[in-house]
Amino acid sequence: MTGLTEKRITVTGGAGFLGARVVEKLRAAGAKEVFVPRSRDYDLTDMAAVKRMYADARPQVVIHLAAVVGGIGANRANPGKFFYDNLMMGAQLMEEGRKAGVEKFAAVGTICAYPKFAPVPFKEDDLWNGYPEETNAPYGLAKKMLLVQAQAYRAQYGFNAIYLLPVNLYGPGDNFNPESSHVIPALIKRFSAAAGAGEKEVTVWGTGKATREFLYVDDCAQGVCLAAARYDKPAPVNIGAGFEISIKDLAGVIARLTGFGGKINWDPSKPDGQPRRMLDTSRAQAEFGFKAKTHFEEGLKKTSEWYKENR
């Protein structure tokens, strides 16, 4: 992370699930001036607050991780809010960053930006070949505008903005709120409760046929830091682990880890979301030497154990 440690760095969303790890890694590498704007002090959807944040922090590097986000249920319930809040945060932060003379802007997007039926594994060059999966399209497209803005600002203003596409994250400290959690914490919570209550059956959303790729949150933080330090090109970059697992198989592993031995039923009246998800991760490795290190089951075990201790 040479080159970053002497800079004043602002990490939006730096108190969040991924952000806290990014901040931790930056500080461990020797960065002394890392500023984390809290939402209670700076509403990043409000231009006046964004300007005030830049005046207060005077960053040379911005790592933009802040997002309004959730699982399929939350995406279906809040399409307007997810679109507006994510779009306004990104557009205003980059515009004010450009005006403030920021040296590097690392924008972190989402795998939800990919077309619904992108060929697997998803290659960055396929990003524009179709519309995203409907339940999370407003969120995915709002975050995708960061890429458009980054490339446009590089072309017109010479602004060094990069765009990263992380796959679904998981790990200790994840969001376990059933209203807004993603699939891994939702299943850990559900199966743990069922095991504790001695339930014989658990019903899970969808058919179980959809596939997903998951990246351990600490690995993702490492990828973001490496990109912020070493990558300076306009092309978007996937950050992932490069494997896929069906939701059905995932449920089986989590049931075993949480001690649930009963029957798993599937509710096909609920959406599966995108049919398949898996990233081609070769660009990240070639451009800035990133490769995920945490074995999936080991990461799941750590997450499940964290939940057991902290619920």
N, C-alpha and C positions, 0 to 999 in steps of 0.2 A: 504493500500500500504506500510505497514511497511516492512522494509528491503530494499526498493528501494531508499528511500529518502536520505540515507547517501551515495549513490553510485554515481560515475561518469557515466552518461547515455548518449549514443549517439542514436539519433532517425533519421534514414535515412528517407527521405521523410517528415521530420518534419515540413516543411513549406507548405505541401500539405493539401488537404481536410480533410483527417483523421488525418494526422500527427500533424497538428496545434492543434487539440483537445487533442491528446495524450500528447503533450508537455504542454499544458495548465493544464491538470489534474495532471501531474507529479509535475509541479511547485506549483499548488494549494495545493498539499499534502505535500509540504515542500522540494522537491528535489531542491538543489541549483546548481548542476552542470549538466545541460542538454545541450548537444551540438547538433546543427543541421547543418550537412554538406550541403551546397548549391551546386547545380549542376554546377554553374559557377565556383566554386572554386575546386570542386572534382568531376571528371567524374568517377562514381563508376563502369563503364564498363571497366575502364583502371586500370590495376593492380598497376602501379606506384602511381596513385592518391589514391587508396584504402590504400596502405601502408603509404602514407603521411598523410591520414586522421587518421589512427590509431596512428601514431607518434604524431600528433597534439592534438588529443582528449584524448588519453590514457583511453578509456572507460573500466569500469568494467562490464557494461551491455549494450548490443546492442539490440535495437528494430528496426528491418528492415522492413520498410513500403514502401520504394522507389519502384516505378514500372512504366513501360511504358505501358499505359493502355487506353482503350477507349471502345465505344459501338460496336455493330455488324459491322457497316460500317467501323470503324477504324480497327477492327480486320481483316476484309476481305482485306483491302487495304495494311496492313503492317504485314503480318504473319511472314516474315523473321526478321524484326526489333524487333517485339514484342518478338519473341523467343530468339534471340541473346542477346538483352539488358537485359532482365529479368534473363536469365540464367547466364550471366557473372557477373551481380551485385551480385546475391545470392551466387554463387560458390566462388567468390573472397572474398566477405565480411566474409563468414563463415571460409574459410581457413586462412585468415589473422587474424581473430578474435581468432581462435584456437591458432595460433602461438604467438599472443600477450597476451595470458593468460586470455582472457575474461571469466568472471565467469558465465554469462548467455547470451544466444542469443535467442531472440524471433523472429522467422521468420513468417511473415504474408503472407499466400498464398492467394488462391482464390477459390470461389465456382466453377469456370470454370474448376477446376481440376477433378471434378466428372465425371463419365461416362455419356454419353448422355442419356442412359435409366436406370439410377440408380433408384431403388425402392424409392417411396416417402413415408414418409420423408427420406431424405438422411442421412444414418448413416455412421459414420467415417469408419466402417469396410467394407463398400461397395466401398471404394475409388479406389480399383484396379480391380473391376469387369467389365471392359469395357473401350472403347476409349471415350475421351471427345467429346462434340458436335463440329463438324468440323470447324465452323467459328471462334471459339476461342480456338481450341485445341493447337496451337503453344504457345499461351500465358499461357494457363492452365497447359500445360506440363512443360514449363520452370519453373513456380512457384512450380509445384509439385516436381521438383528435389530438392527443399529446404528440403522437408520432407525426401527424400532418404538420402541426405547429413547429415541432422540432426541426423537421426537414425544411420547412418554409423559412424559418428564422436563420437556419444555417446558410441557405441559399441567398437570402437578401441581406442579412446583417453580419454573416460570419459568426453567428452565435453557436458556441460549442454545446449543443444539446444532444443527448443520447436517449434511446428508448429501449427498455427491457421488458420482456414478456415472461413473467414467472408463471409456472404451473400452479395448481392447487397446493397450498401449504398446510402443514400440520405440525404438531409438536406440543410440548409442555407449555401451559399458559394460553392455549387456544381458547376461542370463544365457545363456551358450552351452553349458551342461552338457546333453548329450543326454538325461540321465535326467529333467530337470525343465524344460527350456527351452520357450518358446512357439514358434509357427510361424516367425516371421521369423528369429530367431537359429538355429533348427534348420535351416532351408533354406540360410541363408548358410554355415553350417558344412559341411553335406552337399555342397553344390554346389562350394564352395571346395576341399574335399578331393578331390572327383571330378575337377575341372579340373586340380588339381595332379598327380594320379595318372594323368591321361590316360584316365579311364574313359569308356566309350561310352554307359553307361546309368545312370540313378539312379531308384530307386523311392521314391515318396512316399506317406505314409498317406492313406487315404480315396479319394474319387472325384474330388476337385478342384472339385466343384460348389458346395460351401458358400461363402458370402461372409462377408467380415469388413471391419470398419473399423479403421483403425490411427491412433493419435495419437502424434506425435513427443514424446518424454519431456520435453523442455524446454518445449514448448507446454503440456503437462499441468501441469507445475510452476507455470507462470504462472497457469493457471486455478485451481489450488488456492490460491495466494497471494491472488489477487483475491477469491475467495469468502470466504476467512478474514478478509479486510479489510472486505469490503463487503456480504456477504449474511447476513441475520439472520432467515430465514423457515423454517417447518417443512417446506415442500415439497421433495422431493428434486430434484437438478439433474444432468442429463447433462453430462459433459465429453468432447467428442469433436471430430472433424474434419468429420463430416457427409458421408461418401462411403462407398461399398462397392466391394470388389474380390473376384472369385472367387479361391479358393486356386490354381486352375489358372493364372489370369492372373498372380497374385503369383509363382508358381514360375517362370513365363516371364521376368518382369522380373529376379528375383534370379539366375537362370541367366545372363542376359545381363551383369548387373553383375559377376558373379564369374568370367566367362570360361568357363562350362561350355557347350559347344556340342552335347552329346550328346542322347540320347533321354530323355524323362521318362516313366516308367511309374507307374501309379496302382494302389494296393492297396486295393480296395473291402472287403476283409475287416476293415480297420481303421476305427474310427469317424471320422465327419466332425465330430462335435460338433454344436452348434446349426446349423440349416440356413442361416439368414441373420442377419447382424448389421449394423445401422447405426442411429445415433442421430439423433433430432431434437435439434439443439443450440440451438434458438431461445431457450430459457429462460435459459441461461447468458449469452447475448449481451444479452438484455433486462434481466436482473437485475444483472449486474456487469461487463458489457462485454467478455466473453471471446469471442475468435474465434481458432481455430488459424491459425498463420502459415506453417508449414513445408510446402512442396510435397512430396508423398509420395515421388516418385522421388529428389528431392534428399536427403530424410531417409534413404532406403534406401542411397543412395550413401555418405553419411557413416558409416552403421552398418557397411556392408560394408568400407569403408576402415579403420575403427577395428579391425575384426576381423583384417584382413590384417596390421596393424601390431602387434597385441597377442596373437595366438593363441600 
